[in-house]
């Protein structure tokens, strides 16, 4: 596999086999991965809150005698 530097950006190379452009800046890659993990964590928390709200509403309805 041979890599060719991408003109205008020292952190990018092109893989001559797959033609993919690859980032060689490790700190940028780590920052990107952390951002993705943070994003997934936020989505998981939002889903948990939604479920908790639904369960709380269910409990309130049961206590009020409005079984669904």
C-alpha positions in Angstrom: 0.0 0.0 0.0 1.4 3.3 -1.1 0.3 6.7 0.2 0.4 10.0 -1.6 0.2 13.3 0.3 -2.9 15.4 -0.3 -2.0 18.7 -1.7 -2.8 21.6 0.7 -3.0 19.5 3.8 -0.1 17.9 5.6 -2.3 15.7 7.7 -4.1 14.0 4.8 -2.8 11.2 2.6 -4.5 9.2 -0.2 -4.3 5.4 -0.2 -3.4 4.4 -3.7 -5.1 1.0 -3.4 -8.5 2.1 -2.1 -8.3 5.7 -3.2 -9.5 6.7 0.3 -8.2 9.9 1.9 -6.9 9.2 5.4 -6.2 11.6 8.2 -2.8 11.0 9.9 -3.3 13.6 12.7 -3.8 11.4 15.8 -5.1 14.2 18.0 -7.8 15.1 15.5 -8.8 11.4 15.2 -9.0 11.1 19.0 -11.1 14.3 19.2 -13.5 13.0 16.5 -13.9 9.6 18.3 -14.5 11.4 21.7 -17.1 13.6 20.0 -18.9 10.5 18.6 -18.9 8.8 22.0 -20.2 12.0 23.7 -22.9 12.2 21.0 -24.0 8.6 21.6 -23.9 9.1 25.3 -26.2 12.1 24.9 -28.7 10.2 22.7 -28.7 7.3 25.3 -29.5 9.8 28.1 -32.3 11.4 26.0 -33.8 8.0 25.4 -33.5 7.1 29.1 -35.3 10.3 30.1 -38.1 9.7 27.5 -38.6 6.2 29.0 -38.6 7.5 32.6 -41.2 10.1 31.6 -43.4 7.4 30.1 -43.1 5.3 33.2 -43.8 8.2 35.5 -46.9 9.1 33.5 -48.0 5.4 33.7 -47.6 5.4 37.4 -49.5 8.7 37.8 -52.4 7.3 35.7 -52.5 4.1 37.8 -52.6 6.1 41.0 -55.4 8.3 39.6 -57.3 5.1 38.6 -56.8 5.7 34.8 -55.4 2.3 33.9 -54.4 2.2 30.2 
